[in-house]
Amino acid sequence: HTCQVSSSPDSRAGLRGVVDLYHRALRALVNALACVAGASLMVMVLVTSAEVVLRVFRLSLTGAYDIVKIAAAITIAAALPYTTAIKGHVAIEYFFHKLGRRGRMAVDALMRLGGMALFGLLAWGCVDYGNSLRAKGEVSMTLQLPIFWVPYVLAASCALVVLIKVYHLTHPEKPML
């Protein structure tokens, strides 16, 4: 008597539905963070512009440096998943295209796995750094805002990059966005 595992059409459809839901959620997160990156960039532009205009009248905007510094970190962190999703990073195309199809697939898979490991470690390190900032009670220079949460945002973005790389690894020819 042998034990057989059957995969019925219903179970495959259910799994496909879960995977589709996961992909939609991943896309929604990437797009939401892209909006956050745009908003953070606007904050940097507005605060810097206000500071320049106020300087003409010999005034200054208290905490402008703190705000721009935090907004810059948020902009970079929030833009990273979108850039990864659209495959907007620099690639060495010349050497890559010299390889055959199998070679390109192998190198691509190895690079994605390496990137997953790197961003996974980076996420871990950012959480650890955020925890240390929180434990020390670190705040920004002028406004005295707690800053422990900024590395957490970067960690979340790095973790999302890992998930995007998994998507690209499992769907090599299919665009994510």
WOHUVEN-V663900 format. One record per backbone hydrogen bond with DSSP energy under -0.5 kcal/mol. NH is the residue of the N-H (numbers start at 1). CO is the residue of the C=O. If there is no record, write none. Layout:
# WOHUVEN-V663900
NH/CO
NH/CO
This chain:
# WOHUVEN-V663900
4/2
6/4
8/6
12/8
13/9
14/10
15/11
16/12
17/13
18/14
19/15
20/16
21/17
22/18
23/19
24/20
25/21
26/22
27/23
28/24
29/25
30/26
31/27
32/28
33/29
34/30
35/31
36/32
37/33
38/34
39/35
40/36
41/37
42/38
43/39
44/40
45/41
46/42
47/43
48/44
49/45
50/46
51/47
52/48
53/49
54/50
55/51
56/52
56/53
57/53
57/54
58/55
59/54
62/60
64/61
67/63
68/64
69/65
70/66
71/67
72/68
73/69
74/70
75/71
76/72
77/73
78/74
79/75
80/76
81/77
82/78
83/79
84/80
85/81
86/82
87/84
88/83
93/91
96/92
97/93
98/94
98/95
99/95
99/96
104/100
105/101
106/102
107/103
108/104
109/105
110/106
111/107
112/108
113/109
114/110
115/111
116/112
117/113
118/114
119/115
120/116
121/117
122/118
123/119
124/120
125/121
126/122
127/123
128/124
129/125
130/126
131/127
132/128
133/129
134/130
135/131
136/132
137/133
138/133
140/145
144/140
147/138
150/147
151/147
152/148
153/149
154/150
155/151
156/152
157/153
158/154
159/155
160/156
161/157
162/158
163/159
164/160
165/161
166/162
167/163
168/164
169/165
170/166
171/167
174/171
175/173
176/85
